[in-house]
Each structure stands twice: as structure tokens, then as C-alpha cells.
Amino acid sequence: MEPVASSIPSASCRAAHKSVSDNPVIPSSGPADGGSVSGSGQVKSGPTPTDGRATSFGPFRLLAAQRLLLAGDTPVRLGSRAFDILTALVERAGEVVGKEELIARAWPKTVVEEANLKIQVSALRRALGDGQGGHRYVVTVTGRGYNFVAPVSREEPSRAPLPQSIAAAAAHNLPLAMTRMIGREDAVAALVSRLSRQRLVTVVGPGGIGKTTLALAVAERIIADYEHGVWLVDLAPLADPRLVPSAVAALLGLGLHAEDPLPGLVAGLRDRRTLLLLDNCEHVIDAAASLAAAVLSGTLGVNILATSRELLRVTGERGYRLGPLSSPQPLSGPSAAEAAAFSAVQLFVECVTAIVEDFALTDANAPLVAEICRRLDGLPLAIEFAAPRVAVLGVEGLATQLDRGFPLLRARRRMAMPRHRTMRAALDWSYGLLSEDEQRFFRALGIFAGGFTVEAAAAVASDSMTGIDAMDRLADLVAKSLVVADVSGAKPRFRLLDTTRAYAIEKLDESGERDRIARRHAEHHWNVFALAEGEAIARPLANGWLITPEGTNRPIPSRTLVLDHKTDPDLWRPIPASARSVSGDAADLPESRCRALVHRRRGAPAELP
């Protein structure tokens, strides 16, 4: 089977954004007469996109004279360098345009490294969706340059007014996306719909799941709906919550010097129709909530889209919990075509091709890629840190390293906001916002390698913690996006994402508490086994407990408990024979390395802790 075309390479596969808007209506840095520049610096004559004509290709129209690229009636926001490169390539569609010529066009009279050209071409490809749905636009010709391969057509200059969305494009401070957003179109549509009915919508999720990327995409989609613009307020740099109102006022150009600027801010917004995007609220949550409440009650035309790791808990707020990217089911063994339908796989492939340009998803590597994405919980930031290692390890090597505890927390990258430069930094941000008691409880949960119940969490976290106390703590950690809850069954079950658990274990080791927590964990589950023995004696074996040894390839039912730690060998005794699997392949637990998968048969009367 032919390889599935990979997503487009990127210099940084993280859906990050520039800190300063690079508006596409900036005057061209290319030749003033619109001619193309040859490798010798001479201007070539003939009709070009800059002569006032529109050039069409695929779903796009290029209006070079206005510095606009349209997808339908929607402007595609490109940086000025990428726009110049696109114009140069379209002028010579079907021909190879040399690297030197493109550099001269995008960086006239400037000496730059070739890597800068690659970055801009990657940004252009992502903006065009190159490689998606079989559409190809820019092809690399190794050692020579690039070729624009899509059919183009020239149109006469149009006197029709520009769409409203284009006319309103300047009424915002939204940064340009450096990468293409993957797998979030349904979320964008849902949030656009909610903002048409609700004045405060908060996107909630763990660090690195893509909240900011999603919110920026939503905000850009609805710029034309707000007469006085859409304004991004990044709260991450603010260490003092008291500065939140002042930061918003300063960004909006409201000169407020009162000791309490909030009333003045509300007054300044009273007659405006605008959208405030409050990004990264979690560390100043109370101040952000107070500001949102005051704005909602004191204005009629201001809506708020917020991102946070927990809800603001303000009257009228509507939350939207952002989930991970979709991944194939475990043990599904997908083909390349099947795996490519999942957004986590799409992001992984795009990140790999940013480093290994000839990488392709094939039937041979698709099952491993799917497993890698599943092991990374579909978390975009984790995928973006892990995928580049394929250049050194290969797909199989990366999968093996993940099985061996690949040190993902230490993977680092430049050109990212500080809290996203490593996975550890992203989790440090959330962990640092917890109280000491919450941190202690969170660390203890790292001992669970799989799902757990309230009762199990209470037994492991403290000798004196009640189920009610544990439920309160778990509810808080779920609200703060550090624990995942599954409430689909009769009793709720909880788990940590794999990357979050690795961090919790690291913190548990640093605290010196691991041995004590591991012993509690072991004692709790010895009680589980004792209960299993008692039930097996009282009931037929068909209603007993099953123990499936690690390493088997049988599917594991949803109600699963995993023990994975070293603990006191004296604590572990052979599992009662009556509690063993009917297949007879569950031997005694190892003396020093305890790892068992325990589950009840469907229909068994007792619940598994």
C-alpha cells in the first residue's frame, strides 16, 4: 500500500504564536514594480500577481497588490516573509525557483541563513494545508529550491468591496499562528456557537493540551462580530493578581491611574462591542474572576473568552473542557489510512516531518505510531516533545524508549513560552498553584499505574483520610486538570495521564515518601486479594477474581487495577489459588517487583477498589 502523505513540515510543531502580530497588510518588502527577482537580482517582466490581478489556486485567491490571501472570503494570515515567498512561487508556477532567488525576494539586501527560508516555507505550507486531502502546493526540489505545483488561473482585477471580515482584520492584537491547528475544528465550531449565546466561556484543560491555540482560532474566526475588536490579554507574565485590571486597561488604551482601576475599566468598556480573550487565568484566578464578574455586570456588549486550568466559577460562566487529540484504540493495529484519520497521529506525523522531511506514515509503522500517540495520551505538547526523537531513534526506538520510561519530562525546546519549554515546566506551573496538602495528595496518586477509586486514593494517601476527604481532594484536582475522572460507570474512577504520573512519581521520590506510599498501596491491595479469596470460597469460580499476568496480549477489561512498584517482599504472599485466573497462568506475585493486572469478571457483585 502506498504511504499516506505526511502533514507539512514545521520548524516548530508546537501550535505556538508570535508575541507580536505580523499583519498581512504590511507593505511588500519585494520589488516595487511587482516583477520577480531572478537569481542575478534582475527583475523579470511579464504579468505577475502584483499587477492587480487575482490569482486562484485550489480554494485560495491571492491578491498580491493588497497583500491578501483569501480562502473563500476568509483572510489567511501569513507573515510578510511567507507572503513574499508565496508570491514569488506563484509568479513562476510550474518552475523550480532557486533558494537564492526566494531569499533575495523575502530578505532583500539582507544576508540570512537558509534555515530561515525553510521555516517560512513550512509556515506557508501549513497555512495552505499542503498535503491534506491530497492537495499539494509547494514541493521541495532537493538541492535546488521549490516548485509551486498546483494549477493557477489569473483573474482580472476586481472592484468589488472586500469582505467585512477583511475590513475588520486590523481591529485586534491576535498573533500569527506559527503552526497549523490540528483536530480542533469541532471545538472551534462549538465555542463560536457558545459565544453567540453566552457572554463568558472558559476553555479548561491541563497544560499543553492546546487551550491558547484553540482560543486564538476561535477569536480570529469571530473578529468581524465585534465592532470594537478582539483583544488578547496574556495573564501569564503577571505575578501580582492586583495588576490584572491595569493590564487589561493598558492594552485597551485606557489611561487609568486610580488605586482601584476596575471601576474605570468597566466604565471604559460600557459602550463597546468587544471580545476580551483572557489567557492563562489559573495563577491569578481570583483576580480574573473578579474582573470577569465586574465586566459582565457593568457592560452589555463585552464578551469574555478565557483559558485556564480551572473554571473561574463566576455566575453566567459556561465551561468547555478541552480533551486530548484522538488516538486509535489499543491493540487495534490500524493501517496507515486508518491511523491517519486520528488527529494525534496527524500531529505526530507533522512534527516528525519537521525534522525528517521524507518521513511517511505506512502500514508497517502505523501500529507503532498509534501506540506512541496513545501512550502520550493524545496530549499535543507531549507529542511535540517526543516526535522529534524519531530522527535519532526511529519509530520503533521511540516506542521502546517510552516503554522503558523515556525521560520526556526533560525534553527541551527553544522559542517557546517558559512554561512550555519542557513538560516538567508545564507541570511545575500547575503543581506550584497547589497547597502543600494538595501537593502531598497529588504525589501519592502517582503510585497508581492505572485507574483507581476514591477508596483506594484515601487508603494510599493517608492513614487517617476518609473517603469524603479523598473525594473533595480528587474533585479539586479534577477541576484543576491534574486528574482525569471517568463517571460513566456506577462508581467514578480516576487516573493520571502518563506524563502527569511520571511527574508525580518524580515529586514523590524527591519528597522521600515513596516507600511509605508504596507500602500503603501494597497493603490496600493485599486486602483486595483477601476479599477476592473470601468471595471465591463463597461463590463459584465463575464469579471470582481474575488475575491477568503482565505481558499477555489479551485485551484488558475497562475495570482494571495496576500495581507497579518495588516494596517490602515480606508484605507479599502468594495469591490464593481460588483467586487465580481459570486459565491457570497467573503464578505467585514476584517477591520484589510486583506487577499484576487484576479485574473482576463482568457481572461479579462486588466492586473493584
Secondary structure, DSSP 8 states (H G I E B T S, - for coil): ---B------S--S--B-SS---TTS--SS-TT--EE-TTS-EE-S--GGGS-EEEETTEEEEGGGTEEEETTEE----HHHHHHHHHHHHTTTSEEEHHHHHHHHSTT----HHHHHHHHHHHHHHHTTTGGG---EEEETTTEEEE-S--EEE----S---HHHHTTTSB----BSS---S-HHHHHHHHHHHTT-SEEEEE--TTS-HHHHHHHHHHHTGGG-TT-EEEEE-TT---GGGHHHHHHHHTT----SSS-HHHHHHHHTT--EEEEEE--GGGHHHHHHHHHHHHHH-SSEEEEEEESS----TTEEEEE--------TT----HHHHTTSHHHHHHHHHHHTT-TT--B-TTTHHHHHHHHHHTTT-HHHHHHHGGGHHHHHHHHHHHHHHTT--GGG-B-SSS-GGGSBHHHHHHHHHTTS-HHHHHHHHHHTT-SS-B-HHHHHHHH-SS--HHHHHHHHHHHHHTTSSEEE-SSSS-EEE--HHHHHHHHHHHHHHT-HHHHHHHHHHHHHHHHHHHHHHHHHS-GGGSEEEEETT--S---SS-EEEEEE--GGG-----GGGS-TTS------SSEEEEEEEE-TT-SS---
